[in-house]
């Protein structure tokens, strides 16, 4: 499940992936929003493994990957191999449709849902991160809540939760969003709207500064302290 991090046309609404970026750090979203997004090769590999027919070989899938990403480098092959090994005995989620565009006009968000199975009315997200020890990651809880807002508004098959495939771990989890998750989604929507309108966001309580590529730019844009102004 992936889509461009930022919609250049505000009439399209907010991409669910934008909410996730803002959840990690609203300032990261501020700096990322004008950078063209690159194809996520690891996601493509996980999605291919997730949707592959039973018995598909590494060679067959690597050939398919070359058609999807002609520029893919040979060093990505070990990632494909690891995913295949991890999912060898996992109960892969069935599907009748894949890459389903969903939207909530009321919430103003949109995204691509990875899998839908018409026979049982179940939805699945495909992730390329390792699975947590229990449950799902906080960002995946937000993803699930955001996608369910879209599904519910569309009047599609109702479901209290969504399956999450952690392909690299070979683990499938089922998650039902809580009211707290939905509140977070609504808060993030408002936050992203404010940033898109030009507002520079406040730094969150626990920002991921140590591994952020924008740390220098973030510091340059930091509001000046009152004590600094009084020195003038």
Secondary structure, DSSP 8 states (H G I E B T S, - for coil): ----SS-SSGGG-EEHHHHHHHHH-HHHHHHHTTS-----HHHHHHHHHHHS-TT--HHHHHHHHHHH-TT--GGGHHHHHHHHHHTTTS-----SEEEEEEEETTTTEEEEEEEEETTTTEEEEEE-S---SSS--HHHHHHHHHHHHHHHHHT----S-EEEEEGGGTEEEEE---HHHHHHHHHHHHHHHHHHTT------TT--GGG-TTHHHHHHTS---HHHHHT-
